[in-house]
Amino acid sequence: MAWPIAEVARISGVTARTLRHYDEIGLLPPARIGTNGRRYYEERQLLQLQQILVLRALGVGLLEIGRVLAEQVDELEALRGHHRQLLAERDRLDTLAVIVARTITELERSRKDGTPMTSINRPENLFEGIRPARYMKGLRDVPELVGAIERHNAMLSEAEIEADERDRTAQMIRLAEFLAAGLPADSAEVQAEIDTQYRTLARIRPATAEEYRAIGRSCVENEHWRAAYESIAPGLAVYQRAAIDAYATTRLG
């Protein structure tokens, strides 16, 4: 049985435009193309699309997904692996929910009796000693953006680099305060902060939606970035990623 692209888009929630893009980059070719030019998908392609969507939900980039699909031999074993990853992600979210609940309790107590909150650390510069070359390693999926940033950084003085690092730390602290206040990642206040971050980046080179999402994923996947975020407030790395993803979806298309 074969399904036309419009039907696959309907049942999967993926737009036809995205499906055509997956075909164009060789990630998900249709089973066949009809005489009218319409793409048709069979069961194998639907299973492959499911794997793609699971991996995307886990924060894996399209290039890495392509490598995973190319290297896998057994579809059942691949699905078992994805299932294990989803269970691990569920456990991580459960832990994050506990952290947020604790922060809410702290904030409520602080507002009631003036007790200082202990869940947000306010260092002057968390990035001191973490040179740009180290934290840029997490952006392997967006080489053009990395190249532009590296060329920009190469022209900066040591004082300018340190100023940028302090600004970045200040941005993280502001975001941590939104997290502590219980604001959703897609709230207007949070998105205004993300817009400021994006405009700072755009002065070097405007990022596409996918490039900006890659930056968001690096906040969680890059050990240096994640350690910096988590040292300010537990769960902040995941919160930053969610905020960037919402911004990329609504502002960058």
Buried (B, 14 or more C-beta within 10 A) or exposed (E): EBBBBEEBBEEBEBEBEBBBBBBEEEBBBBBEEEEEEEBBBEEEBBBBBBBBBBBBEBBBBBBEBBEBBEEBEEBEEBBEBBEEBEEEBEEEEEEBEEBBEBBBEBBEEBEEEEEEBEBBEEBEBBBEEBEBEBBBEBBEBBEEBBEBBEEBBEEEEEEEBBEBBBBBBEBBBBBBBBBBBEBBBBBEEBBEBBEEBBEEBEEBBBBBBBBBBBBBBBBBBBEBBBEBBBEBBBBBBBBBBBBBBBBBEEEBE
